[in-house]
Amino acid sequence: MQKRLTETAELFLRLAEPHLILDERFEPILANAAWHACFGGAGAQSPAMPAAVTELAGPHLSLIDSVAGNLRHGKTWRSPVVRLDCATHESPRENAHCWQVVASHISGTDTAAPLVCLRYEDATGRPAIEEVEGRKRACNHARGRLHQQLLAQRAAGNSQFERALDLAGLGAWEIDLHTEEVRCNDQCLRDLGVRAASDIELTHLLIGPEQKGATFPWMESDSCPYERELQVVGAVGTRWILIKGLGYPDQGNALRSVAGITLDITSRKVHELELDALVQNERSARQRSEALARTVDQFVAAVSHELRSPLNAIISWGELLQLATEPTHIARAGEAIRRNGRQLAHMVDDLLDSGALATGKLSMNRQPVDLGALAALVAEDVRKTAQGKGLHLVSSSIAPCRIMGDESRLKQVVWNLLANAIKFTDAGVVELLVTVLEDRAILSVRDTGRGIEPEALPLLFDRFQQIAPQSSGRVGGLGLGLWLAKHIVAGHEGTITAKSEGAGCGATFTVSLPLL
């Protein structure tokens, strides 16, 4: 047991932070080596307090008095940051250190009385936030005391106090509720943006009813001050004024007058509004980032599914092809393999184009091309797919029109629009139109399919977005087709828009390109 006590004492001595132990009467009895090194002189070696304990410096004794007055049993008390000079440096500049003391109880035993432990935290290197806040509180307290002195000094006509009030930037005012007369200094007039006290409205200074002798809500208890922030719009712009007031009752306990101060807090208020805006922007940015992360996750899952389906089909038909002997079975397997291979090729092309577009490397070889003929060829390519779903693909209204464009990229746009129309139309018609309007070539794809909700239209051309009615189940595809189409059309100095009256009402996609 003795060995353990000795080891514990040695550990206490080696603690890096200064520690001071007080007895139950808050008298110092023990300190570790760090405390002696900081406050007891560099030569102090013993952990026990010296006999001349009363020779502790004044700040130490004041700190111990604060501990005695604030520490509660079973609680921990943290002191304000105070300056305590160290004994480890010769330079006065190096002696100046700021400390914060954490006081806590050490429970007693049958043979030992309870103790109090003071742990000294070096606060010299901390940011000066606490000091600034302390100065603000001290400033507000000083201004409050200054206001209380104002009323007495004004009655005596003390001009020196008036000048001090102006130097402090405080406006002073007083309202006689019986006569509704307002008295104030020049600073108050400047704060409220008026030229004379008679121009001040009571609603500027008071919160509550304006009738003479009325009982104000903020005066439910005696000497209860109130404050408000007033926005003043004037020739110099918008300013924020802090108004504080205090009611003074007469002998019948009815309000006789109200007096207070005004203070220009524009800089503080602007800073608060800027911080609020920053917080809101940060919150919005975080929400957008989280939404994008979820979208990317969904995209990865969609890519995995969309690539796996045609790959599985190709593998299955390839295995059947090895066993097939009849020409019809071989032809059917070959067609299925080609169909799924084309589907894979389209998806891989979209992925490659997406990466190229994101890095600004999407190439376009523009040359004269007939948009009508190009659209008709694409319509014939997808006609078999439409017929397989029982849809009627109409492409009779196609006018010839020459534009300057990349033929393969424009085919990609038309194919995406027609493929989407067929995908989201369960029955009815898909119509392809190419017309000329003034100096523009107009390509439209209309369908009688599931339609698009109004709130989904702004998101339609976003990357990784797959928009479909709630009842439509899972949507195939990567969510890149319309996004790619938008950027390809923009690369041809054109526009692409979508229109739908809502779910079940079909949709119309319109591409506008400049004529050659």
N, C-alpha and C positions, 0 to 999 in steps of 0.2 A: 504493500500500500504506500509506504514511504517513497519507494522508487517511482511509483506512478505519479505521486504528487510532485516529486522533483522533476520528472519529465514534463508534466503539465506546466510547471512554473517556467521551465526552460522554453517551451513552446510559446508561452505568453511573452517572454522576454524577446523572442525573435520575430514577433508579429511585425509586419512591414509598416503598418499604420500606427501612429501614436495612440496609446490607450491609457486612460487614467481611471483608477478605481476609487470610489467614494464609499464611506461607511453610511450607516443609516441616518446619521446627522449631517450628511453631505459634506463631510470633512475628508480631504484627500489622504489616502493611506498607502497607495501603491501605484506605480507607473512602470511601463515597460521601457526597454532601451530606446525605442524610437521616440517616445515622448521626451525622455531625458535629452536625447540628441537634438531635438527641435527646440525645447523650451527650457531645459535644465542645464544647458552648457555642454559643450562638446566633450568635456572630460568626465561627465557623470557616467558611472558604470553600474551602480546598484539600482535594482528595480524599486526598492523601498523608498518612500518619500523621506527627504531630509527632515531634520528636526525643525528647521526654520521654515515651516510650511506657511506661515503667515506672510512670508516674503514673496508669495506669488504676485505676479503683476496684476494691476487693476483689471484689465480685460478678462483675465482668467477668473478672478473672484466674481466679476459681474456675470460671466458665463455660468458659473456654478450656481449663482443666485437665480438665474433664469431657469436652470434645470430644476432647482428645488421648487420653483413656483409653477412650472408647467408639466413636469413629469407626473403621470398618473400610474397607479399600480396596474401591472399587467400590460401596459402600453409602451410604445416607443415614441420618443419625442425627438424631432429634428430641428435644430436651431437655425435661425437665419445665418447667412454668410457674414462672418465677422473677420476683422483683421487682427491677427496675433503675430507679433514679431518673433522671428526665430533666432535662436542663439548660435546657429551653425555658420553664419556668414558675417564677415566684418563689414561689408558694404551695406549702408542703410537701404539702398535700393534692393539689394538681395534679401535683406531681412524682412521686407514687406511681403507677407503671405496672407492669403485669405483662407479661412477654414470654415467648415460646417461640422458641427458636433452632433452625433447620434447617441442619445442617452437611452439606456434600457435597464430594467431591474434584473438582478441576480438573486434568485430565491435563496432564502436561508435554510439551515438545517437545524437539527436538535442541538448541535454544538457550535453552530456558526450563525451569526446575525446576517440578515439580508444586506446586499451591497448594491451599488449603482455603478454601471460601467459607461464611461464616456469614450467614444471612438471618434478621433479627429480625422476628417476627410479633407484633403488639400483641394480647395476650390479655386486656387489661383489661376489655373489654366482654363477654367470653364468659360464658355461664351458669356457675355455680359448681359444675358437676358434678364436674370433675376435682378441685377443692379438697375437695368433700365426700367423694369416693372416697379421696382421699389421707388425709383425716382418719380415715376408717374404717379404712384400712390401718394408719395410725399407731396408732389406738386398739387394733386387734387385736394389733399388734406389742407395744404397751405392756402389754396384758393378758397376753400370752404371757410377757413378761419378768417381769411381776408374779407370775405363777404359779411361774415358776422360783425366784424369790426366796422364795415362800411356804414351800416345803419346808425351805429352810435356816432361815428365820426362825421357823417353827413349832417346829423342834427346839430352838431357843434360847428358846422361850417369849416371843417378842416381842409383847406386847399391842398396841403401837402399830401394828404391821403388820396385826394382826387387824382393828383399827378401819379402817385404810386399805382393807383388802380389802372390808369391809362397805360402805364409802362407794362403792367402785367397782362394787358390785352383783354381785360374783363369789362364787360358792360354791366351796369347796375341799373335796376329799375324798381319801382314801387307803385302799386295801384291802390288807391283809396276806393274801396268797394262801395262806399256810400255816395261819393261824388263821381266815381268812375274817372277820376283824374289820374293821369299817368305821369310820373316823374322819372327821368332817366338821365344818364350821362351821354356824352357825345359818342363814346364807343358803342353803346347800346343802339344808338340811332344808326351808326354805320353797319353794325351787325344785321339789323332788321331791314336795312335799305330804305329808310325813310329820312325826311329832312327835319321833322319836328315831332315832339312827343305827342302832339294832338293827332298825328297821322297814324299812330300805332293802334291797331285793333286789339281788343281784349283777347280775341281768339288766338292771336299770335303768342301770347304769354301764358294764357290759362288753359287748363284742361277741365272742362266741366261747364255748368250753366253760367250765364253771364249776368243774371239778375242780381240786383244789389242785395247784399246780406245773405246770399244763397249758401247752402252747405255743400261744399265740393266733395266729390267721392274720395279724393286723396286726403281729405281732412277728417276722416273717421276717427283718427286718434290724434291726440295733442302733439304739436310740433312734428308732424309727419311731412317731410319734404317730398317734392315730386320733381320729375325731370322729363323732358321730351326733346326730340330732334326735329328742327324746323328746316325745311328746304326753301331757300330764298333765291328767286330768279330775278336778276337785275342786269344792269348795263355791263357789269364786269363778268357776267356768266352766272352759273349756278353755284351757290354756296350752301353749306350745312352749318346750322347754328344750334349749339346745345343750350337749352334753357332750363335753368333750375330755379325753383321757387319754394317759398315757405309762407304759410298763412299765419296771421297774428290775430287771435280773437280778442273781443272786448270783454268787459266784466261779465256780460251775460253769456259768454262763451259763443257768441256769434262772430263770424269772420268780420274783422274791421278793415284789414289791409293784407295785401300779399306783396312780398318783396323777393327779389331774386337777382340772378346774374345771367349774362349771356356770354358765350364763348364760341369763337369761330373754330369749328372742328373739320373744316373742309378737307384738309390734307389727310386726316385720319379716316374720314368717311370714304374718300376716294380710294385710299389704300384698302379699306375693308371691302368695298365693292369690287376692286380689282382681284382681291383674294377670292371672293365669292365666285367671280367669273372664272378664275383659274381652276378653282375646285370643280366647277360645273364642266369646264372644258376637259379637265382630267378625267372626270367621271364618264363623260361622253366618249372620250378616246378609249378609255378602258372597256366600255361596253362594246364599242365598234371592234376593238381588238379581240375581245372574247367571242363576238359574233363571227368574226372572220376565222378565228381558230376552229369554232364549231363547224363552219362551212367547209373549211379545208378537210377536217376529219370526215365529214359527210362525203366530200368529193373523193377522198382516198377510198372510202368504202364503196362508192359508186363505181370507181375505176376498176376495183378488184372484181366486183360483180359483173360489170359489163364486159370485161376482158375474159372472165372465166366462162361465161355462157357460150359465146361462139367458139372458144377453144375446145370446150367439152363437146360441142356439136361436131367440130372438125375431127376430133379424135374418135368419137363414136362412129361417124360415117366412114372414116378411114379404116377402122377395124371391120366394119360390115363390108367394105369394098373388097377386102381380102377374101371374104367368104362368098361374095356374090358371083354367080355364074351367068345369070340372065342379063341380057343387054339393057333391059328397062331398069333393073335394079342398079346396074352400074351407072347408067345415065342419071338416075335420081340421086345417087350418092355424090356423083361429080357436081351436079347442080347445087346440092346442099353445101358441099365444101366450098364452091366458088362464092355462094351467097354469104356464108359466114366469113370467108376470107375477105370479101369486100367490106363487110361490116367492121372487121378488125382493122382493115386499112384506113377506113374513115376515122375511126377512133384514134388510131395512132397519128394520123395526119392532124387531127384536132389538137392532140396533146403537143405535137411538135410546133404547130402554129401558135398555140398558147404560149409556149416557152419563148419562141422567137418574138412574139408581140410584146411580152413582158420585158424583154431585154432590148426592144427597139430594133430588132434584126429581121423583121418580117419583110421579105422581098416582094416587089410587085413589078412585073414586066408589062407596062402599059403600051397598047397599040390599038389601032382602030378595030372595033368589033361590033357586030350587029347584036344588040341585046335581045331583040325579039327571037332571032334564030337560035341564039344560045339558050334562052328560056325554054323554047320548044323542045330542044334536044334533051334538056334535063327533065322536062315533063314526061317524055317518052321513056326515060330511064326509070322513073318511079311509078309509071302507070301500072305495071304489073303488081307492085306492092299495094296500090290503092284498090285494084280489082280483087286482090286476095282478101281484103277486108270488106268487100261489097260496096265500095265507094265509087262515085261517079266523078272522074277527074275531067274537068272542062278546061280546054286550052285553045278555044277557037278565036278568042278576041286578042290576037297577038299582032301588033303592028310592027313593021320593020323600023328600027331606029339605030343609028350608028353613034357610038360613044367611044371615048378613049379609055380603055380599061384593060386589066389583066384578065384574060379569058378564064383561066383556071380558078382564079380567086372569085370571079363573079359567078361561075358555075357552083362554087362552094356555097355562096350566099343563097342562090336560088334553090339548091338542093336542100340546105338546112331549113329554109322556109317551107318548102313542100313536104319534107319529111316530118316536120313538126305538125303541120296541118293534118297529115294523114294519121300520125300517131294519136292526136287528141280528138279525132273525129270518129265516132263509133258508127254513125250512119248518116247518109246524106251526100253532100256535094263538096268537093274541093275545086276552087276555080282559080286559074292563073290568067292574069291580064297584063298586057304591055301596051301602053298608050303614049302619045306625045302631047305634052301640055306646054305651050309656048316654047321656051328653050330648054325644057327638061324632059327626060325620058322617065316615065312612071311605070314601075312594076308592082303589081298588087297580087297578094295571095289571100283569098277569102275561104273560109270554111264554115260549116254549120255544126261545129263540134262543141266541146265542153265549155268554151268561153273562158274569160279571165276576170277575176274579181277586181273591182276598181282600185282597191288598196294595193294590189299586186302589180299593177301596170308600171309604177316607177321603178320596180326592182327587176323588171323583165330582162333587161339587157345587162344586168350585173354578172360578174364572173361567178361561176359555180352555182348559180341560182337555177332551181327547177320549180317552176310555178305550175300548179295544177289544182283543181278543186279538191276539197278534203275527201270527197267520196271516191276519188279516182284511184286510190291505192298508190303503190309505188310507181314512180315515173322512171322509165328507162332513159339512158343517156348520161352524158358527163356534165351537163350544165354549162357547156362551152360554146355551143353552136351560135346562139343569138349574140353572145358577147363577141365572138369572132366576126360575125356578120356585121355588127355595128362598127367595129374598127376597120374592117375591109371597105365598107361603104364610105366611111369617113376618109379613108385614104384615097378615094376617088372623088373627093369634094362633094360627096352626097350625104343624104340623110335617110334614116330608117325609123319608122314610127309604128306603133301598135295601137289598135283600137278594139274595144269590146264593150258590149252593154252589160256584161256580167256573166255569171255562171249559166251555162246552157244556151247562151245567145251567140255562140260562135266568135270568131275573131278575124280581123283584117290587118295584115302587115303590108306596109307601103314603103317602097324604096324609090327615092328620087335621085337621078343622076344627071349631070349636065350633058347636053348633046354635043356632038363633035362639030 
